[in-house]
């Protein structure tokens, strides 16, 4: 339960920070984090009723503005580790699709519970010419402890993409890697795909 709670914290927090913010120039990762928060917060607040957001609205927000900031291919490869190279091309495609669906569905559920969290930003601790950086933030929530969040981003030719997140030092990729590795070791890659598919349909 502790792992799931931490993942849900990440999801809520990530939803507050990232949305679709694209122009002719590549936006610096720390600027992207800071500048795009207002759009997502505005949408969530506008649709908030009785401390909850309409799930369909939140799901569309996740699909349109948050999912595009992830490099799901890299996340899946990192999560699978050595098992990725053992998978067939078809299995790899299925794993990426199901992992993406799993995260998007979970994001939508968690963002539905948004309740006025605020964000503290820290200066980017990397050279401006770097292609791989960590953006550090702190989530301030009423009635609860502050939560440190670190976003790992890689620069492509078009934009920055998130490929991992750490909550209180716990990596999202590492957390899922342990779960996936255990299932693959016991029952194989097809079994992992089947379980992800069932979970996404439930």
C-alpha positions as CSV (number, residue, x, y, z in Angstrom):
1,X,0.0,0.0,0.0
2,X,2.9,2.4,0.7
3,X,4.2,2.1,-2.8
4,X,0.7,2.7,-4.3
5,X,0.2,5.8,-2.1
6,X,3.5,7.2,-3.2
7,X,2.7,6.6,-6.9
8,X,-0.6,8.3,-6.5
9,X,1.2,11.3,-4.8
10,X,3.4,11.5,-7.8
11,X,0.5,11.4,-10.2
12,X,-1.3,14.2,-8.5
13,X,1.8,16.3,-8.4
14,X,2.8,15.6,-11.9
15,X,-0.6,16.6,-13.1
16,X,-0.2,20.0,-11.4
17,X,3.1,20.6,-13.2
18,X,3.0,19.5,-16.8
19,X,0.7,20.3,-19.7
20,X,1.1,20.8,-23.5
21,X,3.2,23.9,-23.9
22,X,4.9,23.8,-27.3
23,X,6.2,26.6,-29.5
24,X,8.9,27.1,-32.1
25,X,11.7,27.0,-29.5
26,X,12.5,24.2,-27.0
27,X,11.4,25.4,-23.6
28,X,14.0,24.9,-20.8
29,X,12.9,22.1,-18.5
30,X,12.6,24.2,-15.3
31,X,10.7,26.9,-17.2
32,X,8.4,24.2,-18.6
33,X,7.7,23.0,-15.1
34,X,7.0,26.5,-13.8
35,X,5.1,28.0,-16.7
36,X,2.8,25.1,-17.5
37,X,1.5,24.6,-14.0
38,X,-1.0,27.4,-14.3
39,X,-2.8,25.8,-17.2
40,X,-3.5,22.5,-15.6
41,X,-4.3,24.1,-12.3
42,X,-6.8,26.4,-14.0
43,X,-8.5,23.5,-15.7
44,X,-8.8,21.5,-12.6
45,X,-10.1,24.4,-10.5
46,X,-12.6,25.3,-13.2
47,X,-14.1,21.8,-13.1
48,X,-13.8,21.2,-9.4
49,X,-17.1,20.5,-7.7
50,X,-17.5,19.2,-4.1
51,X,-13.8,18.7,-3.9
52,X,-13.8,16.4,-6.9
53,X,-13.2,16.8,-10.7
54,X,-15.4,15.2,-13.4
55,X,-13.5,12.0,-14.4
56,X,-14.1,12.5,-18.1
57,X,-12.7,16.0,-18.0
58,X,-9.7,14.8,-16.0
59,X,-9.1,11.9,-18.4
60,X,-9.1,14.2,-21.4
61,X,-6.7,16.5,-19.6
62,X,-4.3,13.6,-18.9
63,X,-4.5,12.4,-22.5
64,X,-4.2,15.8,-24.2
65,X,-1.7,17.6,-21.9
66,X,0.2,15.3,-19.6
67,X,0.8,12.0,-21.5
68,X,2.6,13.8,-24.3
69,X,5.3,14.9,-21.8
70,X,6.4,11.3,-21.2
71,X,8.8,9.1,-23.1
72,X,6.8,5.9,-22.6
73,X,9.1,3.9,-24.8
74,X,12.1,4.7,-22.7
75,X,10.2,4.3,-19.5
76,X,9.1,0.8,-20.5
77,X,12.6,-0.2,-21.6
78,X,14.1,1.0,-18.4
79,X,11.3,-0.7,-16.3
80,X,11.8,-4.0,-18.1
81,X,15.6,-3.9,-17.9
82,X,17.2,-7.0,-19.4
83,X,13.8,-8.6,-20.1
84,X,13.2,-5.9,-22.7
85,X,15.9,-7.4,-25.0
86,X,14.4,-10.8,-24.6
87,X,10.9,-9.7,-25.7
88,X,9.8,-9.9,-29.3
89,X,9.0,-6.7,-31.2
90,X,5.3,-7.5,-30.8
91,X,5.7,-8.0,-27.1
92,X,7.6,-4.8,-26.8
93,X,4.8,-2.9,-28.6
94,X,2.2,-4.4,-26.3
95,X,4.2,-3.6,-23.2
96,X,4.6,0.0,-24.1
97,X,0.9,0.3,-25.0
98,X,-0.3,-1.4,-21.8
99,X,2.2,0.5,-19.5
100,X,1.0,3.8,-21.1
101,X,-2.6,2.9,-20.5
102,X,-1.9,1.9,-16.9
103,X,-0.2,5.2,-16.1
104,X,-2.8,7.3,-17.9
105,X,-5.7,5.6,-16.1
106,X,-4.0,5.9,-12.7
107,X,-3.2,9.6,-13.4
108,X,-6.8,10.3,-14.2
109,X,-8.0,8.7,-11.0
110,X,-5.5,10.5,-8.9
111,X,-6.0,13.9,-10.5
112,X,-9.7,13.6,-9.8
113,X,-8.8,14.0,-6.1
114,X,-6.9,17.3,-6.6
115,X,-7.4,19.7,-3.7
116,X,-5.4,22.9,-4.0
117,X,-1.8,21.7,-3.5
118,X,0.8,24.3,-4.1
119,X,4.3,24.0,-5.6
120,X,7.7,25.3,-4.6
121,X,10.3,25.4,-7.4
122,X,14.1,25.1,-7.1
123,X,16.8,26.4,-9.4
124,X,17.9,24.0,-12.2
125,X,21.1,22.4,-10.9
126,X,22.5,21.7,-14.3
127,X,24.3,23.4,-17.2
128,X,21.8,25.0,-19.6
129,X,23.5,23.0,-22.4
130,X,22.9,19.7,-20.7
131,X,20.7,17.1,-22.5
132,X,19.7,15.2,-19.3
133,X,18.6,17.1,-16.2
134,X,16.7,16.8,-13.0
135,X,14.1,19.4,-12.0
136,X,13.5,19.6,-8.3
137,X,10.2,20.7,-6.7
138,X,8.5,20.6,-3.4
139,X,4.7,20.0,-3.0
140,X,3.1,21.9,-0.1
141,X,-0.2,20.4,0.9
142,X,-2.5,21.5,3.7
143,X,-2.6,19.1,6.6
144,X,0.2,17.0,5.4
145,X,4.0,17.0,5.1
146,X,5.8,18.6,2.2
147,X,6.7,16.1,-0.5
148,X,10.0,16.5,-2.5
149,X,9.7,15.5,-6.1
150,X,12.5,15.1,-8.7
151,X,11.8,14.9,-12.4
152,X,14.3,13.3,-14.8
153,X,14.1,14.7,-18.3
154,X,15.9,14.1,-21.5
155,X,16.2,16.6,-24.4
156,X,15.3,15.5,-27.9
157,X,15.4,17.4,-31.1
158,X,11.8,18.7,-30.5
159,X,11.4,19.0,-26.7
160,X,12.1,17.8,-23.2
161,X,10.6,14.4,-22.2
162,X,10.1,13.0,-18.7
163,X,11.5,9.5,-18.3
164,X,11.4,9.0,-14.5
165,X,10.2,10.6,-11.3
166,X,11.4,10.3,-7.8
167,X,9.2,10.8,-4.8
168,X,11.0,11.1,-1.5
169,X,13.9,9.4,-3.3
170,X,11.7,6.6,-4.6
171,X,12.0,6.1,-8.4
172,X,8.8,5.3,-10.4
173,X,10.7,3.3,-12.9
174,X,12.5,1.3,-10.1
175,X,9.3,0.6,-8.3
176,X,7.6,-0.9,-11.4
177,X,10.8,-2.7,-12.4
178,X,10.6,-4.7,-9.2
179,X,7.0,-5.7,-9.8
180,X,7.4,-6.5,-13.5
181,X,10.7,-8.4,-12.9
182,X,9.0,-10.6,-10.3
183,X,6.1,-11.5,-12.7
184,X,8.3,-12.2,-15.6
185,X,10.6,-14.4,-13.5
186,X,7.6,-16.4,-12.3
187,X,5.4,-16.6,-15.4
188,X,7.0,-14.9,-18.4
189,X,6.6,-11.8,-20.5
190,X,3.2,-12.8,-21.9
191,X,1.8,-13.2,-18.4
192,X,2.9,-9.7,-17.5
193,X,1.2,-8.4,-20.7
194,X,-2.0,-10.3,-19.9
195,X,-2.1,-9.0,-16.3
196,X,-1.6,-5.4,-17.4
197,X,-4.3,-5.8,-20.1
198,X,-6.7,-7.2,-17.5
199,X,-5.9,-4.4,-15.0
200,X,-6.4,-1.7,-17.7
201,X,-9.8,-3.1,-18.6
202,X,-11.0,-3.5,-15.0
